[in-house]
Amino acid sequence: MRVFYGLIITAVILMIGACALKAYKKEGALARVVFLYELGAFICGIIFLVYTYVPGTTITVLCKGLIMASFDWLLILLMYYTQYYTGMFKGVVGVKVFMIAYSLLETVAFLINTWTRWIFDITYISDDQIIVQFAKGNVLGRLHYVFAYGIMLLLILSYIVMVERMSRFYRFRYFAILILLLAASLLDIMTTWSDSIYDMSMAAFGIMSILIYYLTYRYVPNELIENTFSLIIRDMNSGIICFDNAGRCIYCNGIVKEMYSINDNINEVEHNYASWLHTQTEHDNKKFRQTISVGDERRSFDISYNRVYDDKHNFICDYFIFNDRTEAVELLEYEKFRATHDNLTGLLNKEQFYEETANVLRNDRNHTYCLVCSNIKDFKLVNELFGIEKGDEIIKMQAELIKASSESGYICGRIQNDRFAVCMPKDSFKNEIMQNSIVSMQDRFNNASFKIRVVVGVYDIEDVDEPVSNMCDKAFIASETIKNNYETNIAYYDDKLLKRTLEERRVISEFEGAIEKKEFKMFLQPQVNTHGKAYGAEALVRWQHPERGLLSPFFFIDILETTGLIYKLDMYMWECAAAKLSEWKKKGDTVHYISVNISTKDFYLIDVYEVITSIVKKYDIEPKMLKLEITETALMSDLKKNMEVIKSLRDYGFKIEIDDFGSGYSSLNMLKDISADVLKIDMAFLRATENEVKGQDILEAIISLGGKLGMEVITEGVETDKQLIMLTEMGCHIFQGYYFSKPIPVEEFEQKYMNE
């Protein structure tokens, strides 16, 4: 008997341990409860083995106390399992707390009893028989049995109710646990009144623990499967998935397994089902459409949900049938897409962009938005040089970059040809990020044979009711203003910009005609000594407009520089100056020179050396009589290349003047690298400083430095007698400014300064 009992209990304990290990590897709340119950049963079995086979009164008393305490905990865990398994005991939180607290108290009391024997003591009759003697006056031992048998009775009643309520398909689950629970209870009662050390209730509880794992995770009635399939399988081309009345997935066909990437783990499907069911107010038949990711695809399904009841209207299961409607949905979406999107890029077309932007602006008054529009400079040239296919390729690449850099909430569209627009929250627009995106676009498009330039206009939306088309026009106007300004790629729209744009367009449209008609006139501002004797003059331009009268450079120079047309005006002025010097030479005047300006853009757009030397040859004048003024900014834009050009011109015989010396940031560093003949200092340099004394000291140092380097120093902007005296004392001897003369027509200059 002793060996046989040991083998049975050991086998049961090992199987319980295996069940606990398998339950531990599963996921979900029910799995955690099953694992804890199996673990409790496993520990209880180990204690039983020690209690039965390890001799010694103290060990036996300790183990008996632990068996009684663990029995309480095992029943509590069984109650938690029953809650998840049947849905009962969910609303008795207070009772559960009391039971746990009481079990803790009993556990401590039984442990103390090992040494005090204040609850019970054990006397050995033989190896197979013992007498458990409870201490007189101590009610804790009796309370233990009342507590334990009370829980057992409650559990037995709950399973009786479930057996009565359940459909016959599930009745076996609850009936099997009920029978084993009754058997374990009876055996425990018999053991309590028996002197035998062999507790057969442990075997019953162990078998019940194994059965609980089996019924929870392994057992599905064949009759249930057969009846379920007879009700739901209609079309095997459809996806089918079925859940039992506890929400566990009991069947799904290959289509569903592919849809949800199901292998052996169906916990996620069960979780999704439970979450979906929780949101439903009615649990009977439903039909709806859902888009599901199947591998790398997004597929659309018409889903039919149904519940199945037996003949007594007991709930058996529910199931879903999935009918693939992807092709029909895609066709409908494609037609809708074609109506609202650009065919080439996939972005919104102009009309849809206008509509969606207007809707966002009307409905979201809590955010401020801006409109960002981009286009490619001279894009028509791309189509002409490389063909429409290459042009389309660039358009698609630009669209992809716009999509990649757009965030949630952005609206992107292709407005026309190479013109794109993005509506975004104003606080999301970052100038630096946009500049980096533009550079990225240009880097991807550019190659050795052709380089493109992307320009961007930004319009801050203030009136949300303004037509979106007007907003786009304004953003594109902003972008147009920088098409030939290589210092930036981004421009912002404002009212001044509109006025400036209109003025710019007028200047550009009239410029070529004005050159041909010689409307641009050369004025001369004399460069004189202290006594007002002129050595020469600087050539300055005025526009004798037929309608607007005489226009100063303020009205057109910046526009011509921005648009890149300045080189044509410079070449025109060089011709005028050379022609006048040639005329003076023929009259015998070889003293007075004329200084002309070379703009920064000239170095990029024309061969400065070739053009100027050709003009000198054409008019047969001495190069030194046509002085060349270059700003230090123009030199620094491409220092090495421009230095070579300047050196070549100086070697040819031209006098080089550095204009506006001191206004940049690299003047002194530049002087050691360039050989110039004249430094021109603007008095505005002195007015710009807050410390007049320090400014005068710097000015005097520059004049002195020029002298030491063998360079003439000309100060322009002289307006007062005080300035003249100060500059003379500093060592400057050539002046230019309104104190002596404003820029005057050539004829007036000749009469005033050349007939002296």
KAJO-V271720 format. One record per pair of residues at least 24 apart in sequence whose C-alpha atoms are under 8 Angstrom apart, sorted by the first residue. I is the first residue (numbers start at 1). J is the second residue. D is the distance in Angstrom with one decimal. If there is no record, write none. Layout:
I_J_D, I_J_D
This chain:
2_128_7.9, 5_198_7.4, 6_49_7.4, 8_203_7.6, 9_45_7.3, 9_49_7.5, 9_202_7.7, 9_203_6.3, 10_49_7.8, 12_203_7.1, 12_206_6.0, 12_207_6.8, 13_42_5.7, 13_45_5.8, 13_46_7.3, 13_206_7.1, 14_42_8.0, 15_210_6.9, 16_41_7.1, 16_42_5.8, 16_206_6.9, 16_209_6.7, 16_210_5.9, 17_42_5.9, 19_210_6.8, 19_213_6.4, 23_213_7.8, 27_267_6.9, 28_267_7.3, 30_81_7.4, 30_84_6.3, 33_77_7.3, 33_80_6.9, 33_81_5.9, 34_81_6.6, 34_212_8.0, 34_213_7.0, 36_77_7.2, 37_74_6.6, 37_77_5.4, 37_78_6.6, 37_81_7.6, 37_209_7.7, 38_209_6.3, 38_210_8.0, 40_70_7.5, 40_73_7.5, 40_74_6.0, 40_77_8.0, 41_74_6.7, 41_205_7.7, 41_206_6.7, 41_209_6.9, 44_70_6.2, 44_71_7.6, 45_202_7.1, 45_206_7.7, 48_202_7.7, 52_197_6.4, 52_198_6.9, 57_122_6.9, 57_123_7.5, 57_124_7.8, 58_114_6.4, 58_115_7.8, 60_122_7.5, 61_113_7.8, 61_114_5.7, 61_121_6.6, 61_122_6.3, 62_110_7.6, 62_111_6.6, 62_113_7.7, 62_114_5.1, 65_107_7.7, 65_110_4.8, 65_111_6.6, 65_113_7.6, 65_114_7.6, 66_107_7.1, 66_110_6.8, 66_111_7.2, 68_144_7.7, 69_103_6.9, 69_106_6.3, 69_107_5.1, 69_110_7.2, 70_107_7.9, 71_148_7.5, 72_103_6.2, 72_147_8.0, 72_148_6.0, 73_100_7.9, 73_103_6.8, 75_148_7.4, 75_151_6.8, 75_152_7.1, 76_100_7.7, 76_151_7.8, 79_155_6.8, 82_155_7.9, 85_246_7.6, 86_162_7.2, 88_158_7.6, 106_140_7.9, 106_144_7.7, 128_196_5.9, 128_197_5.5, 128_198_7.4, 129_195_5.2, 129_196_4.6, 129_197_5.4, 130_195_5.3, 130_196_6.4, 130_197_6.2, 131_195_5.7, 132_195_7.9, 149_185_7.8, 152_181_7.7, 152_185_7.2, 156_181_6.8, 156_182_7.1, 165_314_8.0, 166_314_7.0, 167_310_7.1, 167_314_5.7, 167_315_7.1, 167_316_6.7, 169_221_6.6, 169_223_7.0, 169_224_5.6, 169_316_7.5, 170_221_7.5, 173_215_6.2, 177_208_6.6, 177_211_7.5, 177_212_7.3, 180_204_6.5, 180_205_7.4, 180_207_7.8, 180_208_5.9, 181_205_7.4, 181_208_7.3, 220_250_7.5, 228_308_8.0, 228_317_7.8, 232_319_7.4, 237_323_8.0, 238_321_6.4, 238_322_5.4, 238_323_5.2, 238_324_7.3, 239_320_7.8, 239_321_5.5, 239_322_4.6, 239_323_6.7, 240_319_7.1, 240_320_5.8, 240_321_4.8, 240_322_6.4, 241_319_5.6, 241_320_5.4, 241_321_6.9, 242_317_7.0, 242_318_5.9, 242_319_4.2, 242_320_6.5, 243_317_5.7, 243_318_5.5, 243_319_6.1, 244_316_6.5, 244_317_4.4, 244_318_6.6, 245_315_6.7, 245_316_5.8, 245_317_5.1, 245_318_7.5, 247_273_7.5, 247_274_6.7, 258_294_6.8, 258_295_7.9, 259_292_7.2, 259_293_6.9, 259_294_4.8, 259_295_7.5, 260_293_7.9, 260_294_7.0, 261_294_7.8, 261_295_7.8, 283_307_7.5, 299_324_7.3, 299_325_7.7, 299_326_5.3, 300_324_6.1, 300_325_5.5, 300_326_4.6, 300_329_7.0, 301_325_5.3, 301_326_6.8, 342_413_8.0, 342_414_6.8, 344_392_7.6, 344_396_6.8, 345_395_7.3, 345_396_5.3, 345_399_5.9, 345_400_7.8, 345_414_7.7, 347_399_7.3, 347_412_6.3, 347_413_5.0, 347_414_6.1, 348_412_6.3, 348_413_4.3, 348_414_6.3, 349_413_5.7, 349_414_5.5, 349_415_6.4, 350_413_6.4, 350_414_6.1, 350_415_4.6, 350_416_7.4, 353_411_7.1, 353_412_7.0, 353_413_5.5, 354_468_5.5, 354_469_6.7, 356_411_7.5, 357_411_6.8, 357_423_6.7, 357_468_7.2, 358_464_7.5, 358_465_7.8, 358_467_7.8, 358_468_6.5, 361_464_5.6, 361_465_7.9, 362_464_6.5, 362_465_7.4, 367_425_6.7, 367_426_7.9, 368_425_5.9, 368_426_5.6, 368_427_7.8, 368_461_7.1, 368_462_7.7, 369_423_6.8, 369_424_5.6, 369_425_4.3, 369_426_4.5, 369_427_7.9, 369_460_6.6, 369_461_5.7, 370_423_5.9, 370_424_5.7, 370_425_6.2, 370_426_5.1, 370_458_6.9, 370_459_5.6, 370_460_4.4, 370_461_5.2, 371_421_6.9, 371_422_5.8, 371_423_4.7, 371_424_6.6, 371_458_5.7, 371_459_5.1, 371_460_6.4, 371_461_7.0, 371_471_7.2, 371_472_7.1, 371_475_6.9, 372_421_5.6, 372_422_5.1, 372_423_6.3, 372_424_7.8, 372_456_6.8, 372_457_5.8, 372_458_4.6, 372_459_6.5, 372_475_6.6, 373_419_7.0, 373_420_5.6, 373_421_4.3, 373_422_6.3, 373_456_5.6, 373_457_5.2, 373_458_6.5, 373_472_6.9, 373_475_5.8, 373_476_6.1, 373_479_7.6, 374_418_7.9, 374_419_5.7, 374_420_5.3, 374_421_6.4, 374_454_6.8, 374_455_5.6, 374_456_4.3, 374_457_6.3, 374_476_7.2, 374_479_7.1, 375_418_5.3, 375_419_4.6, 375_420_6.5, 375_454_5.8, 375_455_5.8, 375_456_6.7, 375_479_7.7, 376_418_6.1, 376_419_7.4, 376_452_6.9, 376_453_5.7, 376_454_4.6, 376_455_6.3, 377_452_6.8, 377_453_5.5, 377_454_6.3, 377_455_7.1, 377_483_6.4, 379_418_7.0, 379_452_7.9, 394_445_6.8, 398_441_6.7, 401_441_7.1, 405_437_7.7, 421_472_7.3, 426_460_7.3, 431_490_8.0, 435_489_7.1, 435_490_7.5, 438_489_7.7, 454_489_7.0, 455_479_5.7, 455_480_7.8, 455_482_7.1, 455_483_6.6, 455_489_4.9, 455_490_6.1, 456_489_6.1, 456_490_4.8, 456_491_6.4, 457_490_5.8, 457_491_5.0, 457_492_5.8, 457_493_7.0, 458_490_7.4, 458_491_6.2, 458_492_4.7, 458_493_6.1, 459_492_6.1, 459_493_5.3, 459_494_7.8, 460_493_7.6, 474_498_7.9, 477_501_7.2, 481_562_7.8, 482_562_7.0, 482_563_7.9, 483_562_8.0, 483_563_7.1, 484_562_5.5, 484_563_4.6, 484_564_5.9, 485_561_7.9, 485_562_5.0, 485_563_6.7, 485_564_7.8, 504_556_7.8, 504_559_5.9, 507_556_6.7, 507_559_7.6, 508_559_8.0, 508_560_7.6, 515_569_7.7, 515_572_7.6, 519_543_5.8, 519_544_5.1, 519_545_6.5, 520_544_6.0, 522_573_7.0, 522_576_7.0, 522_577_7.7, 522_745_6.9, 522_746_6.9, 523_743_5.7, 523_744_5.1, 523_745_4.6, 523_746_5.8, 524_743_5.1, 524_744_5.4, 524_745_6.2, 524_746_6.0, 524_749_6.8, 525_736_7.1, 525_737_7.6, 525_741_6.6, 525_742_6.0, 525_743_4.2, 525_744_6.3, 526_736_6.3, 526_740_7.9, 526_741_6.8, 526_743_7.6, 526_749_7.7, 527_714_7.9, 527_734_6.4, 527_735_5.4, 527_736_4.8, 528_734_5.4, 528_735_5.3, 528_736_6.5, 528_740_7.9, 529_733_5.6, 529_734_4.8, 529_735_6.1, 530_724_7.5, 530_728_7.5, 530_733_6.4, 530_734_7.1, 530_735_7.4, 532_740_6.7, 533_753_7.2, 534_592_7.6, 534_753_6.2, 535_591_7.1, 535_592_5.4, 535_593_6.9, 536_591_7.8, 536_592_4.5, 536_593_4.5, 536_594_5.7, 536_595_7.8, 537_592_7.6, 537_593_6.5, 537_594_5.0, 537_595_6.2, 538_594_5.6, 538_595_4.5, 538_596_6.3, 539_573_7.7, 539_577_7.1, 539_594_6.3, 539_595_5.9, 539_596_5.5, 539_597_7.8, 540_596_7.9, 540_743_7.1, 541_573_7.5, 561_601_7.2, 564_601_6.7, 566_599_7.4, 566_601_7.3, 566_602_7.6, 567_599_7.3, 567_601_6.7, 567_602_5.2, 567_605_7.1, 567_606_7.5, 570_597_7.2, 570_598_6.9, 570_599_7.6, 571_611_7.9, 574_612_7.5, 574_615_7.6, 575_615_6.6, 577_626_7.5, 578_615_7.0, 578_616_6.7, 578_619_6.3, 578_621_7.3, 578_626_7.0, 579_619_6.3, 581_621_6.9, 581_625_7.4, 581_626_7.9, 582_619_5.8, 582_620_6.8, 582_621_5.9, 585_621_7.6, 590_625_7.9, 592_625_7.3, 593_624_7.8, 593_625_4.5, 593_626_6.1, 593_627_7.0, 594_625_6.4, 594_626_5.4, 594_627_6.1, 595_626_5.8, 595_627_4.3, 595_628_5.7, 595_629_6.5, 596_626_7.1, 596_627_6.2, 596_628_5.3, 596_629_5.8, 597_628_6.0, 597_629_4.7, 597_630_6.2, 598_628_6.8, 598_629_6.1, 598_630_5.5, 599_630_7.1, 599_631_7.9, 599_634_6.8, 600_633_7.6, 600_634_4.5, 600_635_7.6, 600_637_7.7, 603_642_7.3, 608_645_7.6, 609_645_6.4, 609_648_7.4, 609_649_6.4, 622_653_7.8, 623_652_7.3, 623_653_5.3, 623_654_4.8, 623_655_7.6, 624_653_5.7, 624_654_4.5, 624_655_5.3, 625_654_7.6, 625_655_7.8, 626_654_6.8, 626_655_7.4, 627_654_6.2, 627_655_5.0, 627_656_6.2, 627_657_7.1, 628_654_7.1, 628_655_6.3, 628_656_5.1, 628_657_5.9, 629_656_6.3, 629_657_4.6, 629_658_5.9, 629_659_5.7, 630_656_7.5, 630_657_6.2, 630_658_5.2, 630_659_5.5, 631_658_5.6, 631_659_4.6, 631_660_6.1, 631_661_7.3, 632_658_6.4, 632_659_6.9, 632_660_7.3, 632_661_6.7, 632_664_6.7, 632_666_8.0, 632_667_6.9, 633_664_6.5, 643_674_6.7, 647_674_7.8, 647_675_7.4, 676_711_7.1, 677_710_7.6, 677_711_5.0, 677_712_6.4, 678_711_5.2, 678_712_4.7, 678_713_5.7, 678_714_7.2, 679_706_6.9, 679_711_6.7, 679_712_6.2, 679_713_4.8, 679_714_6.2, 680_713_5.9, 680_714_4.8, 680_715_5.7, 680_716_6.9, 681_713_7.4, 681_714_6.3, 681_715_4.8, 681_716_6.1, 682_715_5.8, 682_716_4.9, 682_717_5.7, 683_715_6.8, 683_716_6.2, 683_717_5.2, 683_718_6.5, 684_717_7.0, 700_727_8.0, 700_730_5.5, 700_731_7.8, 703_730_7.1, 703_731_6.7, 703_732_6.5, 704_730_7.8, 704_731_7.2
